[in-house]
Amino acid sequence: MIAIEVQHFLARARDFLKGMESLVREDFYVLNNNIVKFKYSTALLGIHCAISYSDALRTGLGCADVSSDDHRSAATDLKSRLTERKYDNLKGTDRLGNLLSKKSSIAYAADTARESEIENVLKEATRFVEWAEHTGRKMRIEGW
């Protein structure tokens, strides 16, 4: 049963990642020429991608219900679960915390996000994905 839940969250995470990459690749999001059509969408896809990867990891590590939390505690919970299992590469949990801290401002703030902030979200999301994929495999999470 856990493997199916992990696969569910992984499918969502990878879908959000493809959406983010598609917007970047299709030049909908261009920083250099200052043509930014979908910067909020791109950033939110990156953040939601990280949330779904976190949900997959946390589910695979024994968290019973990731859907009921508001994700503010997800990074702390993930770090705790990895530490309990003596996993030493916790850099991703800090990245997740940083991404989660930007979610509300990207989605709801009245002021306009700076392009550098959006670019940072995309870099952090990409790095978190790499870390999460490596961690899921290394921890041999069922369903990964």
Helices and strands as residue ranges (DSSP letters): H 2-25, E 29-30, E 35-36, H 39-60, H 74-84, H 91-108, H 115-138
